[in-house]
Amino acid sequence: MRIISGKLKGKKLNIPKNIKVRPTTDQSREGLFNILVNRFDFNEIKVLDIFSGTGSISFEFSSRGVEKVYSIDKNYNSVKFIKNFSEENNLNIKVLKRDIFKSNLKTDVKFDLIFADPPYSNKKKYYTNLLSVLRKKISYSNDALLILEHPENIELKNDEYIIEQRKYGGCVFSFINL
């Protein structure tokens, strides 16, 4: 894994073996960021990365000059890795250890973009429940764009707030108005 663009372009991420996650692939991240770079001025947005895992999405946003990134994960090893990498590379990432289903996500920041890459499930109900939880817990960022990564076998097209979906490999990015 590597950072695709920005001030840390090409930097490899040496993910510790004690972080057991399914990271967003370089190809998928590159496709996603090609879309986002045409929609946002990265220097003027605030990003929330939920289920941040390896931190690759947070690192990519920060490397590209995003004003502020909040990275949330419930796994201690993930939080520790993201925090250490951020400090070593002078990235503007605030790392929080939280379980989004059990914790309050309220911050003093109104986010412009929220990225959620939860552990994959084969149950559509998991994702509809997650969307409901996120809408309640981050309602203070009600004008934000939520990007939900999920497996391609999960159909969320019926959600009235989905404005677009993009497929990369075995994953789908659903773009959702909050």
MOPEGI-V16252 format. One record per residue. N is the residue number from 1. RES is the residue in one small letter. PSI is psi as a letter, one per 20 degrees, with the letter a starting at -180 (NA if undefined). Layout:
n=N res=RES psi=PSI
n=N res=RES psi=PSI
This chain:
n=1 res=m psi=q
n=2 res=r psi=r
n=3 res=i psi=p
n=4 res=i psi=h
n=5 res=s psi=r
n=6 res=g psi=a
n=7 res=k psi=h
n=8 res=l psi=k
n=9 res=k psi=p
n=10 res=g psi=i
n=11 res=k psi=p
n=12 res=k psi=q
n=13 res=l psi=o
n=14 res=n psi=n
n=15 res=i psi=p
n=16 res=p psi=q
n=17 res=k psi=i
n=18 res=n psi=j
n=19 res=i psi=o
n=20 res=k psi=n
n=21 res=v psi=r
n=22 res=r psi=n
n=23 res=p psi=q
n=24 res=t psi=p
n=25 res=t psi=q
n=26 res=d psi=g
n=27 res=q psi=g
n=28 res=s psi=g
n=29 res=r psi=g
n=30 res=e psi=g
n=31 res=g psi=g
n=32 res=l psi=g
n=33 res=f psi=h
n=34 res=n psi=h
n=35 res=i psi=g
n=36 res=l psi=h
n=37 res=v psi=h
n=38 res=n psi=i
n=39 res=r psi=h
n=40 res=f psi=q
n=41 res=d psi=o
n=42 res=f psi=h
n=43 res=n psi=i
n=44 res=e psi=j
n=45 res=i psi=q
n=46 res=k psi=p
n=47 res=v psi=p
n=48 res=l psi=p
n=49 res=d psi=o
n=50 res=i psi=q
n=51 res=f psi=l
n=52 res=s psi=i
n=53 res=g psi=d
n=54 res=t psi=i
n=55 res=g psi=j
n=56 res=s psi=h
n=57 res=i psi=g
n=58 res=s psi=g
n=59 res=f psi=g
n=60 res=e psi=g
n=61 res=f psi=g
n=62 res=s psi=g
n=63 res=s psi=h
n=64 res=r psi=j
n=65 res=g psi=j
n=66 res=v psi=p
n=67 res=e psi=g
n=68 res=k psi=p
n=69 res=v psi=p
n=70 res=y psi=p
n=71 res=s psi=p
n=72 res=i psi=p
n=73 res=d psi=q
n=74 res=k psi=i
n=75 res=n psi=p
n=76 res=y psi=g
n=77 res=n psi=h
n=78 res=s psi=g
n=79 res=v psi=g
n=80 res=k psi=g
n=81 res=f psi=g
n=82 res=i psi=g
n=83 res=k psi=g
n=84 res=n psi=g
n=85 res=f psi=g
n=86 res=s psi=g
n=87 res=e psi=g
n=88 res=e psi=h
n=89 res=n psi=j
n=90 res=n psi=l
n=91 res=l psi=q
n=92 res=n psi=m
n=93 res=i psi=p
n=94 res=k psi=p
n=95 res=v psi=p
n=96 res=l psi=p
n=97 res=k psi=o
n=98 res=r psi=q
n=99 res=d psi=o
n=100 res=i psi=h
n=101 res=f psi=h
n=102 res=k psi=i
n=103 res=s psi=q
n=104 res=n psi=p
n=105 res=l psi=j
n=106 res=k psi=p
n=107 res=t psi=r
n=108 res=d psi=j
n=109 res=v psi=p
n=110 res=k psi=o
n=111 res=f psi=q
n=112 res=d psi=h
n=113 res=l psi=p
n=114 res=i psi=p
n=115 res=f psi=p
n=116 res=a psi=p
n=117 res=d psi=m
n=118 res=p psi=r
n=119 res=p psi=p
n=120 res=y psi=q
n=121 res=s psi=q
n=122 res=n psi=j
n=123 res=k psi=o
n=124 res=k psi=h
n=125 res=k psi=h
n=126 res=y psi=g
n=127 res=y psi=h
n=128 res=t psi=h
n=129 res=n psi=g
n=130 res=l psi=g
n=131 res=l psi=g
n=132 res=s psi=g
n=133 res=v psi=g
n=134 res=l psi=g
n=135 res=r psi=h
n=136 res=k psi=g
n=137 res=k psi=h
n=138 res=i psi=k
n=139 res=s psi=h
n=140 res=y psi=i
n=141 res=s psi=l
n=142 res=n psi=i
n=143 res=d psi=j
n=144 res=a psi=q
n=145 res=l psi=p
n=146 res=l psi=p
n=147 res=i psi=o
n=148 res=l psi=p
n=149 res=e psi=p
n=150 res=h psi=r
n=151 res=p psi=q
n=152 res=e psi=i
n=153 res=n psi=i
n=154 res=i psi=o
n=155 res=e psi=o
n=156 res=l psi=j
n=157 res=k psi=h
n=158 res=n psi=i
n=159 res=d psi=p
n=160 res=e psi=i
n=161 res=y psi=i
n=162 res=i psi=p
n=163 res=i psi=i
n=164 res=e psi=q
n=165 res=q psi=p
n=166 res=r psi=p
n=167 res=k psi=p
n=168 res=y psi=o
n=169 res=g psi=c
n=170 res=g psi=j
n=171 res=c psi=r
n=172 res=v psi=p
n=173 res=f psi=o
n=174 res=s psi=p
n=175 res=f psi=p
n=176 res=i psi=p
n=177 res=n psi=p
n=178 res=l psi=NA
